Amino acid sequence: MSTRRLVIAITFLSLFAMAARVSMQNDTWWHLASARWMVEHRQILDTDYFSYTRYGQTWEGVQVNWVGQLILYGVYRLGGPAGLNLLVAGVVTLAYATLYRTLEGGAFFRAFALILSAAAAGVFWAARTNLFSFLFFALFLRILEDWRWGRSNRLWLLPVLQIAWANTHSAYFAGIILAGLYGLAEALKWLWAGRGRFGRGWLAEGSRGNVGRFLLLGAALVAATCLTPLGLRTLAHPFDTVGIQVLQTLIDEWQPLDPRQWHVQPTLWLMALLVLGAIRARGRVTLSDALVCAFWGWQALAAVRNIPFFALALLPMLARLWWLSAGALARRAKFQPLLAEPQSVPTVQARLNLFLLGLVALAVVLKVSLVLPAEINLTALRAASPFEAVEYMKESPPEGRLFNSYNFGGYLIWALPEMPVFADGRTELFGDEILGQWLTIVGAGADWEELLARWEINSVLVEPHWPLVNALREAGWRVLYEDDVSVLLGR
């Protein structure tokens, strides 16, 4: 085995090991519950049956997530939590494998860039439908980069992928935006090249060239986006979610990037390397690189949930900016493996490389095996969800309606479907009206008792730290169950 192949193999084994984790989160459960309903009823879910605050109302979220939810549910039925953990690792590895050939540089250099990108994006890998947007974004970027550098022209594939993306996860607008940024770069270059000769011929030149090509592509992507059960409403759906003001208060992943948090440090390193590389390039940054990285960098700063897109989008530019410097350093240090693969590899070295690969593969297998056992996943579930409280409620169901923690809603929908929830992670369904009331109640704010009475709530299941818990105790509510994760109170 050659050293180059060894480095490539170790890189992707390492990426798989990085992404192999206990992947089930709060939102995983309502994704699974939605898919379970669709399988049982053999139709796409378009109405809320899981909450009493929105019961019977139109719910659009499943209609742009249904394929992703069915994939998650199918894997869960076949392999349980361990299957979902492997799915997450596999999709992440495939996304980076898609982008590998878009990067300049040798195997060592590419490996460094991929691992650094993964360190930034990794904190958001979970068994949720947004995992598939990570892969679709990588596919879009690969096709657009191959077209731009003349390696291949597969732009026609983008509308096909867009149909799949729009039915799998609601971040499908990222594909339209990414293609639009490349199109904008072509339009700006056309405008600059045509200065002083505007006229009919200039317009014809643009319409026949790349500008016209991207206008047609944009129209095709918009049309493809509408090929979902939601139809034309698909175009407006993402804006319904983004417009919810409570997201900025309630959900961590919608918060602006905070440099003080440890998990965003790799993102800051990437941004610093990008800026420093651009400065060193002295104007040699291409327009499309600048537009793509500037837009997604801005999006990452505005909301940390966009960091994975930024971590992928910057890879081609980062490699181009730093490969010349890395190559020059390797030449000075006479580090040949970083520059080029020798024409032949001595037999002893080939066998040693194969042995090293075996050791790394064994280490990866051991690491992955840590997240497969049922007891490991159950322990994580008990620590992050009201598992014990739900078991108690199955034996002793509380009377009346239940007010629940936002973070517990997804698991309650899955594990206790006979008891509708007040709210859960389906933010676009509840909006500011219900989520605002939720914040008032858990914070024991003004009119919290009136809101409980209005919704005829007789029991409450929340985390112990909320002010509502002490307020209910003082009001004479009884503690029915309590542990470190949750407390259940009743009138």
N, C-alpha and C positions, 0 to 999 in steps of 0.2 A: 504493500500500500504506500502511495506517495505521501509526502508531508502535506501537500495541498489538500488531498482528499481527507487526510486525517483531521486537519483543522476544520474543514467544512463539516465533517461528521460530528466532531466534538461540539462545534457551534450549535448545531440543531438539536443534538442531544441535550445540551445545556439549556437551550430555550424551552424544550419540552419539560425538563426538570423544573425550571423556574415557574412554568405555568401550571404544573401539576400541584394542586392544592385542594383543600376543602373549599368547594366553590359555591355551595348553596348559601344564598342570602335571603333577606326578607322578601324581595320581589320574586325570587325563584318560585315561591309557593303559589302565588296567585297566577303566575304563568302556567304552572302545572295544573292548578285547579281549572283554569279556563280550558286547557287542552283536554282535561278529563271530561269536562262537560261536553265539548265538541265531539269527542269520541263516543260518549254515551248516547248523545242525541243525533249524531251524524249530520251535523250542520254547523255553520260558522256562527259563533256567538256574537250577537249584536245588541244585546240587552243586559242590563245589570241585574243579576239574581243573587249577588253575594252581599249586598249591603241593604240596610233599611233606610238610609238617608237618600239613596238614589235608586231604590228598587223599582224595576220596571221601566226605567228611563233608557234611552238609547246610549249605548256605550260603543264608541268608535275604535277604542284602542286595540281590541282583538283583531279587527279587520285589516290592520296593517302590521300585525305581529303573529298572525295565526300560523303561518308556516314555521316560524321560529319556535313557537310554543309547542307545536306538534312534534318537532324534532326533539326538543328538550324532554317532552313527556315520553316519547318513544324510547329514548335512551334511558330515562329513569325507570321505565317499566322493565327494560331488559337488564340493566346493570345497577339500578339503584343509585345512591349518591356517588359510589365509586365510578359508575359509568359516566356521570356528569363531570366528575373531576377529570377523567381521561378525555372527554369531549372538549373541555376547555383547553387542555394542553394541546390537543391535536389541532384545533382551529387556530390557536395562536401560532403554533409552529408552521402551519400551512401559510398563514398570512406573511410571515417573515421569509419563508422559502419563495413565495411569489415575488418578493422584492429583491431577492439576493442578486439577480443578474442586472438590476438597474443601478447597482452601486459600482463605482470605480474603485480600483485598488486590488491588492492581492488578498489572499484568503485571510491572513492575520488581520489586516486592516479592516476588511469587511466584518470579520467576527467581532472586533472591538465596537464598530458602529452599531451592529445589531444588538449586542448585549447591552450597550448603553441605552439604546432606544427601549429595549424591553424593561430595563430597570425603571424607566419613567412610566411606561404604559402599564406595567404589571400590577399596580395597586388597584386597577379597575377591572381586572379579569375575573369574571364570576359567571355562574350558570344563569345567565339572563339573556334575553334576546339581543341585547346590544352587543354581545359577543360576535354575532354574525356581521354586524356593521363593521367591526374591526377587519374582518376578512374581505368584505365587499370593498371597503375603502382601499385596501392593499391591491386588490384586483384592478380597480379603476386607475390607481396611480401607476401600476405596472403598464397598463395598456397606453395611457397617456404619455408616459416617459418613452416607451418603445416607439411611439409615433413621432414624438418630438425629435428624437435622435436618429430617426430613419432605420431603426432595427426591424420594425414591422408595422403594418397599418391594420390594426384590428379595432378601429374606432366603432365599427358596426356592431361589435359585441357589447358595447356599453348600454344601449337601450335594452338588450336582452337581459343583461345583468340587473338593470334597473327594475325590470318587472319583478325579478326574484327578490331584490332588496326591498322594494316597496311592500311586499307581502310578508316580509320576514322581520323587519324592525323599523321603527318610526324615525330613525335617523337617516332615511333615504335621501333627504335633501342634501346631505354631505356630498353625495355623488354628483348631483347637479352643480353644486357650488364648485367642486374640484374641477370638473370639466369646464365650467364657466370661467374659472381663473386662467386656465390655459387658453381659452378662447379670447379672453380679455387681453392677454399678452399679445396674441396675434393681431387683434384689432388695433392696439396701440402701436405696434410696429408698422402696420399698414398705414395708419394715420400719419406717423412720423415720416415714413418713406414717401408719402404722397403730398407732403406740404409744398404749396406753390403750384401744384398741378391738379387741383380738385376739378372734377368734371365728370362727364358721362363715362369716359374711358376709364378713369380712376375707379368709379363705382363698379363698372363691369369687371375690372381686374380684381377688386375685392370680393365680389360675389362669386367669381369663378375660382378664387383661391381659398386660402385657409379660413378667411373670415366667413365666407359663405358656407364652407364646410362645417364650421362650428355653430353657425346659426341653425343649420339643418339638424345638427347633432343635438343642440339645445331643445329644439322643438320636439325631436324624437324622444328625448329623455323626459320631457314634461308629459308627453302623451303616454309613454310607458309607465310613468308614475301613477297615472289614473287607472291602470289595469289592475285594480284591486276590488274587493267587494264594496269598498267605500266610494269608488268612482271618483268623480271630480272633487269631492270633499277631501280626498287624499292630499291635495295641494295645500289645503288650509290647516290640516290636522296638526302639523308640528308647531304652528304659530299659536294654537290654542294652549298647548303646554307651556311654551316659552312665556306667554303672557300672564301666567299665574304668579302673582306677587308673593304669595306665601312661600313659593319655592326658595326664595332668597333667605328666608328665615328658618324654614323647617328642614330642608334637605341639604346634607353636607356637600354632595357632588355638584350642586348648583351654586356653591359659594365661589367668589373670586379666589384666585390663587393667593395663598398666604405663605410668604417665604419662611415663616417661622416653623411651619409644619415639616416634619422630617420626610414624609412620603413624597413631597414635591421637590425635594432637593435634586434628584436626577434630572428633572425637567429644567430646573434653573441651570444646571451644568450644560445641558444641551443648548439652551438659549445663549449662554455665554460663549460656548464653542462656535455657535452659528454666527454671532455678532463679531467675534474676534476673527473668524475665518473670512467674513465678508470684508472686514477692514483690511486684512492682509491681501485680499484679492485685488484691491485697488481698482474697483470699477468693472471687474471681469464677471460679476454676478449676472446671470441671465435674468431677463425680465420675468419670465414665468416662475423661476425659482424665487425671486424676490416677492412676487405676488402671493404665491402659495404659502411660503413660510411666514410672511407678514400676517396674512389673514388667519392662518391656523394658530400662530403664536398669540395673536390678539384674542382669539376664541379660548385658548387655554388659560390666558390671564383672566378672562371674564368669568369662566366657569370651569372648574377642575375636571368635570366630566368630559371635556373636549381634549384633555391631555393625550389620550391614546391616538386621536387623529393627528395631533401635532407631532407626536413621536414617530409616526409613520411618514408624514408629509415631508419632514425635514431630511430624511435619510439620503435621498439622492443628492441634494444640495450639499449636505454636510460632507459626504464622501468626495464630491468634486472639489470642494474648497480645501480639504485637508490632505488629499492624496499626494499632491505634488510635494508638500512639505514632508509628509511621512516617507515618501520615496527618496527624497534627497537625504533625509536623516539615515535611512537604511543604507544608502550607498556610502555615506561617510563612515558608518559603523561596519560596513561590509557584511550586512545581515542579508544574505542572498535569499533566504526563504520568504522574506517580506516582498521582494521584488519580482521574482519569477521562479517558476518550478523548474528544476533541472530536467534535462531530457530523459535521463535514466536515474533510477534510485538503486543504490547498492542493495543486494539481497538482505544483508544484515539489518540495514536501516528499515527496509520494507517490513521485515518481520518484527522489528522493534515497534514500528508504528502500529502494526496490527495488534500487538500485545497491549500497547498503550490505549488503543481504542477499546479493547476488551475490558480493561480496567475502568475506563470512563463509563462504558455501557453498564458495567456491573454497579458502579456507584449511582448511576441514574436509576437503574432498576430498584436499588435499595431505597433511594429517595422517594420514588413514585410509590413504592409499596407502603410508605408511611401514611398515605392519604387514601388507601383503598379499603382497609378494614372497616367493617360496619360499626365497631365500637368507637373508632376514632371519629367518624362522622356523627355518630350519636352524641358523643361528648361535646363536639362543637355545636350541635343543634341545641343541646340542653343549656349551653352557655349563652346562646344568642336569641333564643326564642322561649315562649312560655310553655315549654314542653310539659313540665310537671303540673302546671296550673291547668292545662288542657286535659291531662289525664284525670285530674281531680274533677273537672267539670263534666267529663264523660260519665263519671260515677255519681256525681251530685250536681245535676244541671241547675244553675242559678235561675231564679224566676225573672221573667220580663226581659226587656232589651238590655244588651251589654254595650257599655261604652268601653272602647279598647284603645290601647296605644297604637299610634300610626305604624310603628315598627312591628307590632304584633299582628297587624291585620292580615298580611299575606298568609302567615302560618295558620291563623284561625280559619280562613277561607278553605284551606286545604284539609286541616285536621278536624275541624268542627263545622262542617258546611251547614248543619241544621240550625246554627246560631248566626244570623247575619251580623255584619260588623258595622260600626259607625263610619270608619274610614280606613284606608289602607294605601298602598303605594301607587294606586292608579290615579295619579294627581289630576290628569286631564278630565277625569270623570267627576271628581268632587269640586275642583276649582276653588277659588278664593272664598266662596260662600261657606262651604262645609269645612274646609281646612281652617278658615278663620275661626269658626265656631269651635273646632277641635282645640286650637291654641288657647282660646278663652277658657275652655273647660279645664284642660290639664294644668293651666297656669293659675286656676282658681281666680280668674279675673272677674271684672264686673259682669253680673248677670249669669254667672256659671250655674247657679242653682235653677234659675229660670230656664236655661237651655236644657238641663237634665230633665226638668219637668215637661218641657215642650216635646221632647223626644221620648218621653215615658221610659226613662232609663232607670232600672232598678239594681243594676250591678255594674261594677267597674273593674277592668283589668288593665293595669298600667305598670310601668317601672316604679320602684319604690321612691325614687328621688323627686317625682313631680309634686308641686305644691298641693295638687288636688288630693293627694293621699292624706295629708295632715288635715286639710279642710273637711274631708269626709269623716275622719275619725272624730273631729270636734263636733260634727253634726250628728253623731250617733250611729254612723254606719258601722257594720260589723266586718271584721276581717275574716273571710272565709278560707283563704289560703294565702300563704306568704313564703317566699324564698328570696334568694339574692337577686333573681332576675325579675320577678314580677310579684305583684300583690293583687289579690282578688277581694273586693269589698262588695257587700250587699246591704240593702236597707234593713 
